[in-house]
Amino acid sequence: MTSENFSTVGEQVGEFYDQLVGAFDASLYGPNIHVGFWDGHEDTTGLEDAADRLTDMMIERLRVGSGDRVLDIGCGVGGPAIRLAEATGAEVVGVSVSRKQVEKANELAAAAGVGDKAVFQHGDAMRLPFEDASFDAVWMLESVMQMPDRSAALAEAARVLRPGGRLALTDNYERDRISEERRPVIESILKRYLTQSPASFEAYPAMLREAGLRCTEILDVSESTTRQSVRRLGEALAKNMTELAAKIDPEVFAKLKPAEGENLEMPELGYLITTALRTGPTEA
Ligand code: SAH
């Protein structure tokens, strides 16, 4: 794919989230656009708290503090970046291809009293508007799967990271082989949410290495995240459908709504967490 195609994908994703930004006032995940984390089926934690719990697990992994500068690539409406700034005192810059998300995120940061610590701007992950080695840490929470080329997006993240700096991300991966029969079903669901094909868990460390990053941890958290989230979100959505529909353009809502009787659970897809360190010029 050429860089021109990259920006077309970015623009489409930006428009998609621009149309959805109103819905976040009614969002069941609070200011988060990522799955929650539950300790098994008996854990009754609500969607928003479970989503915050996943953010907290990523905050722990990033190991930043006051004086550090963090880049949040694919920042959504800013919930995770604001939480990171509050918890650690680090300075966070968030980028999204959706201008409306950026606006909303800056509003939420100001309302939380961290408008000086968490700052959001429009930017495309495939061509970040930052100098080489200008961040101490980078995270990508549930965003890399919407980018047109994972390897290129990771290389771009590595470029802006200082040597020794840490990257933490979450992503989808193909956990069970997708059968020929199921492939079109899964592809049509992913396409509706502008999500690219899932990654391979086994290939992730090598993909990071080629991007200039040394993988220090990779965890399959599917059982605690996606396996739980889709079902719980479905139940909550069924209750809140009218409120949610009122916040979104009806045409957009019709496009996004699952088809009658469609099952959004995709057991073939897993969810992973990984952390990596930017390798220095002498370390390959
Ligand atoms: N990280 C946030 C949002 C996840 S939703 C959270 O956890 O709450 C995915 C986000 O990635 C959206 O904000 C979307 O605009 C952003 N995104 C997707 N492709 C992008 C790209 N090419 N460049 C920048 N942001 C992108």
py3Dmol code that shows the C-alpha trace and the ligand (Angstrom):
import py3Dmol

protein = """\
ATOM      1  CA  MET A   1       0.000   0.000   0.000  1.00  0.00           C
ATOM      2  CA  THR A   2       1.337   3.469  -0.849  1.00  0.00           C
ATOM      3  CA  SER A   3       1.466   6.397   1.551  1.00  0.00           C
ATOM      4  CA  GLU A   4      -1.413   7.953  -0.411  1.00  0.00           C
ATOM      5  CA  ASN A   5      -3.547   4.878   0.340  1.00  0.00           C
ATOM      6  CA  PHE A   6      -2.439   5.083   3.967  1.00  0.00           C
ATOM      7  CA  SER A   7      -3.860   8.573   4.269  1.00  0.00           C
ATOM      8  CA  THR A   8      -7.131   7.541   2.582  1.00  0.00           C
ATOM      9  CA  VAL A   9      -7.577   4.829   5.227  1.00  0.00           C
ATOM     10  CA  GLY A  10      -6.766   7.371   7.953  1.00  0.00           C
ATOM     11  CA  GLU A  11      -9.346   9.808   6.581  1.00  0.00           C
ATOM     12  CA  GLN A  12     -12.024   7.116   6.497  1.00  0.00           C
ATOM     13  CA  VAL A  13     -11.288   6.106  10.088  1.00  0.00           C
ATOM     14  CA  GLY A  14     -11.360   9.793  11.073  1.00  0.00           C
ATOM     15  CA  GLU A  15     -14.791  10.294   9.496  1.00  0.00           C
ATOM     16  CA  PHE A  16     -16.064   7.121  11.146  1.00  0.00           C
ATOM     17  CA  TYR A  17     -15.143   8.382  14.623  1.00  0.00           C
ATOM     18  CA  ASP A  18     -16.276  11.951  13.867  1.00  0.00           C
ATOM     19  CA  GLN A  19     -19.756  10.532  13.284  1.00  0.00           C
ATOM     20  CA  LEU A  20     -19.643   8.538  16.486  1.00  0.00           C
ATOM     21  CA  VAL A  21     -18.293  11.122  18.876  1.00  0.00           C
ATOM     22  CA  GLY A  22     -21.756  12.098  20.189  1.00  0.00           C
ATOM     23  CA  ALA A  23     -22.354   8.525  21.246  1.00  0.00           C
ATOM     24  CA  PHE A  24     -19.561   8.669  23.785  1.00  0.00           C
ATOM     25  CA  ASP A  25     -21.716  10.756  26.093  1.00  0.00           C
ATOM     26  CA  ALA A  26     -23.898   7.684  26.315  1.00  0.00           C
ATOM     27  CA  SER A  27     -21.019   5.257  26.120  1.00  0.00           C
ATOM     28  CA  LEU A  28     -21.167   2.228  28.307  1.00  0.00           C
ATOM     29  CA  TYR A  29     -17.389   2.139  28.580  1.00  0.00           C
ATOM     30  CA  GLY A  30     -17.126   5.740  29.787  1.00  0.00           C
ATOM     31  CA  PRO A  31     -14.428   7.713  27.959  1.00  0.00           C
ATOM     32  CA  ASN A  32     -12.759   4.494  26.787  1.00  0.00           C
ATOM     33  CA  ILE A  33     -12.982   2.817  23.396  1.00  0.00           C
ATOM     34  CA  HIS A  34     -11.472  -0.476  24.370  1.00  0.00           C
ATOM     35  CA  VAL A  35     -12.597  -3.710  25.956  1.00  0.00           C
ATOM     36  CA  GLY A  36     -12.730  -4.345  29.680  1.00  0.00           C
ATOM     37  CA  PHE A  37     -10.790  -6.828  31.802  1.00  0.00           C
ATOM     38  CA  TRP A  38     -12.645  -9.270  34.074  1.00  0.00           C
ATOM     39  CA  ASP A  39     -11.398 -11.955  36.468  1.00  0.00           C
ATOM     40  CA  GLY A  40     -13.644 -14.655  35.046  1.00  0.00           C
ATOM     41  CA  HIS A  41     -17.383 -14.989  34.495  1.00  0.00           C
ATOM     42  CA  GLU A  42     -18.350 -14.358  38.132  1.00  0.00           C
ATOM     43  CA  ASP A  43     -16.674 -10.954  38.182  1.00  0.00           C
ATOM     44  CA  THR A  44     -19.573  -8.477  38.132  1.00  0.00           C
ATOM     45  CA  THR A  45     -17.482  -5.339  37.529  1.00  0.00           C
ATOM     46  CA  GLY A  46     -19.318  -2.922  35.230  1.00  0.00           C
ATOM     47  CA  LEU A  47     -18.131  -2.114  31.708  1.00  0.00           C
ATOM     48  CA  GLU A  48     -16.566   1.258  32.506  1.00  0.00           C
ATOM     49  CA  ASP A  49     -14.649   0.028  35.570  1.00  0.00           C
ATOM     50  CA  ALA A  50     -13.464  -3.037  33.670  1.00  0.00           C
ATOM     51  CA  ALA A  51     -12.258  -0.821  30.805  1.00  0.00           C
ATOM     52  CA  ASP A  52     -10.406   1.382  33.333  1.00  0.00           C
ATOM     53  CA  ARG A  53      -8.865  -1.759  34.776  1.00  0.00           C
ATOM     54  CA  LEU A  54      -7.348  -2.614  31.403  1.00  0.00           C
ATOM     55  CA  THR A  55      -6.022   0.953  31.142  1.00  0.00           C
ATOM     56  CA  ASP A  56      -4.457   0.559  34.610  1.00  0.00           C
ATOM     57  CA  MET A  57      -2.736  -2.655  33.547  1.00  0.00           C
ATOM     58  CA  MET A  58      -1.234  -0.756  30.624  1.00  0.00           C
ATOM     59  CA  ILE A  59      -0.241   2.192  32.856  1.00  0.00           C
ATOM     60  CA  GLU A  60       1.692  -0.253  35.067  1.00  0.00           C
ATOM     61  CA  ARG A  61       3.469  -1.640  32.027  1.00  0.00           C
ATOM     62  CA  LEU A  62       4.515   1.749  30.684  1.00  0.00           C
ATOM     63  CA  ARG A  63       6.452   2.598  33.898  1.00  0.00           C
ATOM     64  CA  VAL A  64       6.515   6.364  33.379  1.00  0.00           C
ATOM     65  CA  GLY A  65       6.486   9.187  35.869  1.00  0.00           C
ATOM     66  CA  SER A  66       6.664  12.919  36.245  1.00  0.00           C
ATOM     67  CA  GLY A  67       9.120  14.387  33.725  1.00  0.00           C
ATOM     68  CA  ASP A  68       8.402  11.708  31.093  1.00  0.00           C
ATOM     69  CA  ARG A  69       6.730  12.508  27.792  1.00  0.00           C
ATOM     70  CA  VAL A  70       4.332   9.889  26.414  1.00  0.00           C
ATOM     71  CA  LEU A  71       2.686   9.603  23.004  1.00  0.00           C
ATOM     72  CA  ASP A  72      -0.778   8.013  22.798  1.00  0.00           C
ATOM     73  CA  ILE A  73      -1.273   6.866  19.198  1.00  0.00           C
ATOM     74  CA  GLY A  74      -4.988   6.514  18.448  1.00  0.00           C
ATOM     75  CA  CYS A  75      -6.173   8.344  21.560  1.00  0.00           C
ATOM     76  CA  GLY A  76      -9.959   8.086  21.126  1.00  0.00           C
ATOM     77  CA  VAL A  77     -11.766  10.627  23.302  1.00  0.00           C
ATOM     78  CA  GLY A  78      -8.805  10.729  25.677  1.00  0.00           C
ATOM     79  CA  GLY A  79     -10.006   8.651  28.649  1.00  0.00           C
ATOM     80  CA  PRO A  80      -6.879   6.473  28.892  1.00  0.00           C
ATOM     81  CA  ALA A  81      -4.413   9.355  28.348  1.00  0.00           C
ATOM     82  CA  ILE A  82      -6.114  11.470  31.018  1.00  0.00           C
ATOM     83  CA  ARG A  83      -5.993   8.542  33.443  1.00  0.00           C
ATOM     84  CA  LEU A  84      -2.309   8.019  32.626  1.00  0.00           C
ATOM     85  CA  ALA A  85      -1.480  11.695  33.239  1.00  0.00           C
ATOM     86  CA  GLU A  86      -3.414  11.669  36.522  1.00  0.00           C
ATOM     87  CA  ALA A  87      -1.846   8.444  37.780  1.00  0.00           C
ATOM     88  CA  THR A  88       1.764   9.153  36.858  1.00  0.00           C
ATOM     89  CA  GLY A  89       2.237  12.890  36.414  1.00  0.00           C
ATOM     90  CA  ALA A  90       3.726  12.222  32.972  1.00  0.00           C
ATOM     91  CA  GLU A  91       2.979  14.572  30.111  1.00  0.00           C
ATOM     92  CA  VAL A  92       0.856  12.882  27.446  1.00  0.00           C
ATOM     93  CA  VAL A  93       0.313  13.884  23.836  1.00  0.00           C
ATOM     94  CA  GLY A  94      -2.551  12.058  22.127  1.00  0.00           C
ATOM     95  CA  VAL A  95      -3.173  11.815  18.397  1.00  0.00           C
ATOM     96  CA  SER A  96      -6.209  10.638  16.474  1.00  0.00           C
ATOM     97  CA  VAL A  97      -7.319  10.925  12.863  1.00  0.00           C
ATOM     98  CA  SER A  98     -10.717  12.124  14.140  1.00  0.00           C
ATOM     99  CA  ARG A  99     -10.815  15.889  14.695  1.00  0.00           C
ATOM    100  CA  LYS A 100     -14.003  15.579  16.747  1.00  0.00           C
ATOM    101  CA  GLN A 101     -12.340  13.067  19.065  1.00  0.00           C
ATOM    102  CA  VAL A 102      -9.399  15.431  19.524  1.00  0.00           C
ATOM    103  CA  GLU A 103     -11.761  18.268  20.408  1.00  0.00           C
ATOM    104  CA  LYS A 104     -13.680  16.079  22.860  1.00  0.00           C
ATOM    105  CA  ALA A 105     -10.466  14.746  24.428  1.00  0.00           C
ATOM    106  CA  ASN A 106      -9.145  18.272  25.033  1.00  0.00           C
ATOM    107  CA  GLU A 107     -12.483  19.204  26.644  1.00  0.00           C
ATOM    108  CA  LEU A 108     -12.388  16.147  28.906  1.00  0.00           C
ATOM    109  CA  ALA A 109      -8.763  16.846  29.924  1.00  0.00           C
ATOM    110  CA  ALA A 110      -9.630  20.449  30.828  1.00  0.00           C
ATOM    111  CA  ALA A 111     -12.676  19.265  32.804  1.00  0.00           C
ATOM    112  CA  ALA A 112     -10.476  16.775  34.680  1.00  0.00           C
ATOM    113  CA  GLY A 113      -8.016  19.588  35.519  1.00  0.00           C
ATOM    114  CA  VAL A 114      -5.150  18.081  33.493  1.00  0.00           C
ATOM    115  CA  GLY A 115      -5.465  20.258  30.377  1.00  0.00           C
ATOM    116  CA  ASP A 116      -1.769  21.132  30.694  1.00  0.00           C
ATOM    117  CA  LYS A 117      -0.620  17.496  31.104  1.00  0.00           C
ATOM    118  CA  ALA A 118      -2.778  15.705  28.525  1.00  0.00           C
ATOM    119  CA  VAL A 119      -2.898  17.454  25.172  1.00  0.00           C
ATOM    120  CA  PHE A 120      -4.556  16.106  22.042  1.00  0.00           C
ATOM    121  CA  GLN A 121      -4.008  16.909  18.388  1.00  0.00           C
ATOM    122  CA  HIS A 122      -4.963  15.627  14.958  1.00  0.00           C
ATOM    123  CA  GLY A 123      -2.346  13.253  13.553  1.00  0.00           C
ATOM    124  CA  ASP A 124      -1.980  10.102  11.489  1.00  0.00           C
ATOM    125  CA  ALA A 125      -0.080   7.174  12.999  1.00  0.00           C
ATOM    126  CA  MET A 126       1.355   6.323   9.597  1.00  0.00           C
ATOM    127  CA  ARG A 127       3.101   9.689   9.406  1.00  0.00           C
ATOM    128  CA  LEU A 128       3.464  11.106  12.890  1.00  0.00           C
ATOM    129  CA  PRO A 129       4.051  14.850  13.112  1.00  0.00           C
ATOM    130  CA  PHE A 130       6.928  14.420  15.616  1.00  0.00           C
ATOM    131  CA  GLU A 131      10.716  14.306  15.529  1.00  0.00           C
ATOM    132  CA  ASP A 132      12.708  11.096  15.894  1.00  0.00           C
ATOM    133  CA  ALA A 133      13.297   9.968  19.507  1.00  0.00           C
ATOM    134  CA  SER A 134      11.080  12.694  20.953  1.00  0.00           C
ATOM    135  CA  PHE A 135       9.096  10.514  23.425  1.00  0.00           C
ATOM    136  CA  ASP A 136      10.066   8.444  26.483  1.00  0.00           C
ATOM    137  CA  ALA A 137       7.171   6.043  25.946  1.00  0.00           C
ATOM    138  CA  VAL A 138       4.421   5.283  23.446  1.00  0.00           C
ATOM    139  CA  TRP A 139       1.182   3.366  23.778  1.00  0.00           C
ATOM    140  CA  MET A 140      -1.397   2.185  21.297  1.00  0.00           C
ATOM    141  CA  LEU A 141      -4.534   0.928  23.011  1.00  0.00           C
ATOM    142  CA  GLU A 142      -6.771  -0.987  20.648  1.00  0.00           C
ATOM    143  CA  SER A 143      -5.819   1.272  17.758  1.00  0.00           C
ATOM    144  CA  VAL A 144      -3.166  -0.534  15.693  1.00  0.00           C
ATOM    145  CA  MET A 145      -5.802  -2.895  14.252  1.00  0.00           C
ATOM    146  CA  GLN A 146      -7.353   0.008  12.380  1.00  0.00           C
ATOM    147  CA  MET A 147      -4.096   1.102  10.798  1.00  0.00           C
ATOM    148  CA  PRO A 148      -3.489   0.116   7.160  1.00  0.00           C
ATOM    149  CA  ASP A 149      -0.124  -1.575   7.809  1.00  0.00           C
ATOM    150  CA  ARG A 150       0.830  -2.898  11.277  1.00  0.00           C
ATOM    151  CA  SER A 151       4.546  -3.178  10.575  1.00  0.00           C
ATOM    152  CA  ALA A 152       4.742   0.344   9.176  1.00  0.00           C
ATOM    153  CA  ALA A 153       2.704   1.727  12.109  1.00  0.00           C
ATOM    154  CA  LEU A 154       5.041   0.023  14.611  1.00  0.00           C
ATOM    155  CA  ALA A 155       8.126   1.337  12.789  1.00  0.00           C
ATOM    156  CA  GLU A 156       6.662   4.847  12.963  1.00  0.00           C
ATOM    157  CA  ALA A 157       6.008   4.420  16.706  1.00  0.00           C
ATOM    158  CA  ALA A 158       9.599   3.204  17.159  1.00  0.00           C
ATOM    159  CA  ARG A 159      10.951   6.179  15.224  1.00  0.00           C
ATOM    160  CA  VAL A 160       9.519   8.739  17.668  1.00  0.00           C
ATOM    161  CA  LEU A 161      10.588   6.689  20.705  1.00  0.00           C
ATOM    162  CA  ARG A 162      13.974   7.366  22.302  1.00  0.00           C
ATOM    163  CA  PRO A 163      16.385   4.398  22.514  1.00  0.00           C
ATOM    164  CA  GLY A 164      15.450   2.408  25.630  1.00  0.00           C
ATOM    165  CA  GLY A 165      11.961   3.922  25.597  1.00  0.00           C
ATOM    166  CA  ARG A 166       8.982   1.631  26.084  1.00  0.00           C
ATOM    167  CA  LEU A 167       6.019   0.763  23.883  1.00  0.00           C
ATOM    168  CA  ALA A 168       2.863  -0.878  25.241  1.00  0.00           C
ATOM    169  CA  LEU A 169      -0.078  -1.906  23.091  1.00  0.00           C
ATOM    170  CA  THR A 170      -3.152  -4.087  22.801  1.00  0.00           C
ATOM    171  CA  ASP A 171      -4.229  -5.767  19.573  1.00  0.00           C
ATOM    172  CA  ASN A 172      -6.394  -8.478  18.050  1.00  0.00           C
ATOM    173  CA  TYR A 173      -4.880 -11.669  16.804  1.00  0.00           C
ATOM    174  CA  GLU A 174      -6.016 -14.823  15.047  1.00  0.00           C
ATOM    175  CA  ARG A 175      -6.255 -17.219  18.001  1.00  0.00           C
ATOM    176  CA  ASP A 176      -7.947 -20.113  16.238  1.00  0.00           C
ATOM    177  CA  ARG A 177      -7.568 -20.639  12.548  1.00  0.00           C
ATOM    178  CA  ILE A 178     -10.370 -18.875  10.705  1.00  0.00           C
ATOM    179  CA  SER A 179     -12.080 -21.431   8.454  1.00  0.00           C
ATOM    180  CA  GLU A 180     -12.885 -20.606   4.834  1.00  0.00           C
ATOM    181  CA  GLU A 181     -16.540 -20.695   5.776  1.00  0.00           C
ATOM    182  CA  ARG A 182     -16.182 -18.202   8.647  1.00  0.00           C
ATOM    183  CA  ARG A 183     -13.744 -15.853   6.912  1.00  0.00           C
ATOM    184  CA  PRO A 184     -16.355 -13.797   4.994  1.00  0.00           C
ATOM    185  CA  VAL A 185     -18.503 -13.484   8.150  1.00  0.00           C
ATOM    186  CA  ILE A 186     -15.566 -12.213  10.216  1.00  0.00           C
ATOM    187  CA  GLU A 187     -14.311  -9.953   7.459  1.00  0.00           C
ATOM    188  CA  SER A 188     -17.679  -8.323   7.065  1.00  0.00           C
ATOM    189  CA  ILE A 189     -17.899  -7.555  10.805  1.00  0.00           C
ATOM    190  CA  LEU A 190     -14.331  -6.204  10.908  1.00  0.00           C
ATOM    191  CA  LYS A 191     -14.899  -4.113   7.788  1.00  0.00           C
ATOM    192  CA  ARG A 192     -17.991  -2.528   9.306  1.00  0.00           C
ATOM    193  CA  TYR A 193     -15.858  -1.261  12.198  1.00  0.00           C
ATOM    194  CA  LEU A 194     -12.963  -0.366   9.858  1.00  0.00           C
ATOM    195  CA  THR A 195     -10.729  -2.981  11.444  1.00  0.00           C
ATOM    196  CA  GLN A 196      -7.960  -4.722   9.515  1.00  0.00           C
ATOM    197  CA  SER A 197      -7.276  -8.462   9.533  1.00  0.00           C
ATOM    198  CA  PRO A 198      -6.042  -9.796  12.877  1.00  0.00           C
ATOM    199  CA  ALA A 199      -2.332 -10.221  13.611  1.00  0.00           C
ATOM    200  CA  SER A 200      -0.497 -13.448  14.412  1.00  0.00           C
ATOM    201  CA  PHE A 201       0.533 -13.953  18.067  1.00  0.00           C
ATOM    202  CA  GLU A 202       3.557 -16.049  17.088  1.00  0.00           C
ATOM    203  CA  ALA A 203       4.757 -13.483  14.566  1.00  0.00           C
ATOM    204  CA  TYR A 204       4.353 -10.458  16.862  1.00  0.00           C
ATOM    205  CA  PRO A 205       7.824 -10.471  18.489  1.00  0.00           C
ATOM    206  CA  ALA A 206       9.520 -10.680  15.074  1.00  0.00           C
ATOM    207  CA  MET A 207       7.293  -7.930  13.707  1.00  0.00           C
ATOM    208  CA  LEU A 208       8.294  -5.721  16.665  1.00  0.00           C
ATOM    209  CA  ARG A 209      11.963  -6.571  16.138  1.00  0.00           C
ATOM    210  CA  GLU A 210      11.818  -5.562  12.497  1.00  0.00           C
ATOM    211  CA  ALA A 211      10.292  -2.260  13.581  1.00  0.00           C
ATOM    212  CA  GLY A 212      13.249  -1.611  15.921  1.00  0.00           C
ATOM    213  CA  LEU A 213      11.643  -2.848  19.135  1.00  0.00           C
ATOM    214  CA  ARG A 214      12.575  -5.696  21.451  1.00  0.00           C
ATOM    215  CA  CYS A 215       9.534  -7.517  22.817  1.00  0.00           C
ATOM    216  CA  THR A 216       9.750  -7.872  26.620  1.00  0.00           C
ATOM    217  CA  GLU A 217       6.312  -9.359  27.246  1.00  0.00           C
ATOM    218  CA  ILE A 218       3.441 -10.745  25.209  1.00  0.00           C
ATOM    219  CA  LEU A 219       0.285 -12.014  26.902  1.00  0.00           C
ATOM    220  CA  ASP A 220      -2.879 -13.638  25.632  1.00  0.00           C
ATOM    221  CA  VAL A 221      -5.654 -12.001  27.671  1.00  0.00           C
ATOM    222  CA  SER A 222      -8.568 -13.120  25.461  1.00  0.00           C
ATOM    223  CA  GLU A 223     -10.384 -15.003  28.229  1.00  0.00           C
ATOM    224  CA  SER A 224     -10.461 -11.921  30.471  1.00  0.00           C
ATOM    225  CA  THR A 225     -11.211  -9.367  27.759  1.00  0.00           C
ATOM    226  CA  THR A 226     -12.881 -10.000  24.396  1.00  0.00           C
ATOM    227  CA  ARG A 227     -14.518 -13.260  25.519  1.00  0.00           C
ATOM    228  CA  GLN A 228     -16.287 -11.347  28.282  1.00  0.00           C
ATOM    229  CA  SER A 229     -16.698  -7.963  26.674  1.00  0.00           C
ATOM    230  CA  VAL A 230     -18.746  -8.867  23.612  1.00  0.00           C
ATOM    231  CA  ARG A 231     -21.363 -10.691  25.666  1.00  0.00           C
ATOM    232  CA  ARG A 232     -21.533  -8.058  28.411  1.00  0.00           C
ATOM    233  CA  LEU A 233     -21.597  -5.198  25.920  1.00  0.00           C
ATOM    234  CA  GLY A 234     -24.375  -6.931  23.973  1.00  0.00           C
ATOM    235  CA  GLU A 235     -26.505  -7.207  27.138  1.00  0.00           C
ATOM    236  CA  ALA A 236     -25.893  -3.591  28.095  1.00  0.00           C
ATOM    237  CA  LEU A 237     -26.537  -2.365  24.552  1.00  0.00           C
ATOM    238  CA  ALA A 238     -29.841  -4.155  24.387  1.00  0.00           C
ATOM    239  CA  LYS A 239     -30.924  -2.094  27.421  1.00  0.00           C
ATOM    240  CA  ASN A 240     -29.512   1.222  26.176  1.00  0.00           C
ATOM    241  CA  MET A 241     -30.215   0.953  22.451  1.00  0.00           C
ATOM    242  CA  THR A 242     -32.731   3.818  22.343  1.00  0.00           C
ATOM    243  CA  GLU A 243     -30.531   6.231  24.271  1.00  0.00           C
ATOM    244  CA  LEU A 244     -27.532   5.360  22.130  1.00  0.00           C
ATOM    245  CA  ALA A 245     -29.448   5.591  18.844  1.00  0.00           C
ATOM    246  CA  ALA A 246     -30.592   9.096  19.792  1.00  0.00           C
ATOM    247  CA  LYS A 247     -26.960  10.253  19.957  1.00  0.00           C
ATOM    248  CA  ILE A 248     -25.933   9.046  16.511  1.00  0.00           C
ATOM    249  CA  ASP A 249     -27.034  10.002  12.997  1.00  0.00           C
ATOM    250  CA  PRO A 250     -29.715   7.378  12.117  1.00  0.00           C
ATOM    251  CA  GLU A 251     -27.976   6.512   8.836  1.00  0.00           C
ATOM    252  CA  VAL A 252     -24.698   5.850  10.641  1.00  0.00           C
ATOM    253  CA  PHE A 253     -26.500   3.902  13.341  1.00  0.00           C
ATOM    254  CA  ALA A 254     -28.163   1.692  10.723  1.00  0.00           C
ATOM    255  CA  LYS A 255     -24.762   0.941   9.175  1.00  0.00           C
ATOM    256  CA  LEU A 256     -23.150   0.022  12.478  1.00  0.00           C
ATOM    257  CA  LYS A 257     -25.945  -1.912  14.083  1.00  0.00           C
ATOM    258  CA  PRO A 258     -25.482  -5.684  13.973  1.00  0.00           C
ATOM    259  CA  ALA A 259     -27.757  -7.359  11.441  1.00  0.00           C
ATOM    260  CA  GLU A 260     -30.890  -9.077  12.772  1.00  0.00           C
ATOM    261  CA  GLY A 261     -29.805 -12.269  14.500  1.00  0.00           C
ATOM    262  CA  GLU A 262     -26.114 -11.664  13.793  1.00  0.00           C
ATOM    263  CA  ASN A 263     -23.711 -12.976  16.416  1.00  0.00           C
ATOM    264  CA  LEU A 264     -20.822 -10.560  16.950  1.00  0.00           C
ATOM    265  CA  GLU A 265     -18.838 -13.051  18.989  1.00  0.00           C
ATOM    266  CA  MET A 266     -15.781 -14.087  17.034  1.00  0.00           C
ATOM    267  CA  PRO A 267     -14.175 -16.890  19.055  1.00  0.00           C
ATOM    268  CA  GLU A 268     -11.384 -17.140  16.475  1.00  0.00           C
ATOM    269  CA  LEU A 269     -10.112 -13.706  17.473  1.00  0.00           C
ATOM    270  CA  GLY A 270      -7.903 -13.307  20.503  1.00  0.00           C
ATOM    271  CA  TYR A 271      -6.688 -10.192  22.310  1.00  0.00           C
ATOM    272  CA  LEU A 272      -3.092  -9.583  23.292  1.00  0.00           C
ATOM    273  CA  ILE A 273      -1.061  -7.183  25.387  1.00  0.00           C
ATOM    274  CA  THR A 274       2.559  -6.610  24.539  1.00  0.00           C
ATOM    275  CA  THR A 275       5.387  -4.387  25.712  1.00  0.00           C
ATOM    276  CA  ALA A 276       8.666  -3.698  23.953  1.00  0.00           C
ATOM    277  CA  LEU A 277      11.759  -1.542  24.262  1.00  0.00           C
ATOM    278  CA  ARG A 278      13.173   0.675  21.535  1.00  0.00           C
ATOM    279  CA  THR A 279      16.483  -0.836  20.568  1.00  0.00           C
ATOM    280  CA  GLY A 280      19.474   1.484  20.344  1.00  0.00           C
ATOM    281  CA  PRO A 281      21.572   2.026  17.215  1.00  0.00           C
ATOM    282  CA  THR A 282      24.078  -0.641  18.323  1.00  0.00           C
ATOM    283  CA  GLU A 283      21.479  -3.232  19.312  1.00  0.00           C
ATOM    284  CA  ALA A 284      19.769  -5.043  16.454  1.00  0.00           C
TER     285      ALA A 284
END
"""
ligand_1 = """\
26
SAH
N -6.976 4.271 22.507
C -8.310 4.759 22.703
C -9.168 4.666 21.429
C -9.249 3.321 20.767
S -10.326 3.380 19.337
C -8.964 4.031 23.851
O -8.478 2.973 24.232
O -9.959 4.518 24.367
C -9.148 3.505 18.008
C -8.523 4.885 17.892
O -7.452 4.797 16.956
C -9.436 5.991 17.394
O -9.208 7.145 18.137
C -8.967 6.220 15.962
O -9.166 7.532 15.497
C -7.501 5.917 16.122
N -6.826 5.607 14.854
C -7.101 4.610 13.999
N -6.288 4.682 12.934
C -5.469 5.750 13.144
C -4.408 6.342 12.415
N -4.034 5.878 11.227
N -3.785 7.410 12.947
C -4.167 7.923 14.152
N -5.170 7.411 14.862
C -5.816 6.346 14.378
"""
view = py3Dmol.view(width=600, height=400)
view.addModel(protein, "pdb")
view.setStyle({"model": 0}, {"cartoon": {"style": "trace"}})
view.addModel(ligand_1, "xyz")
view.setStyle({"model": 1}, {"stick": {}})
view.zoomTo()
view.show()
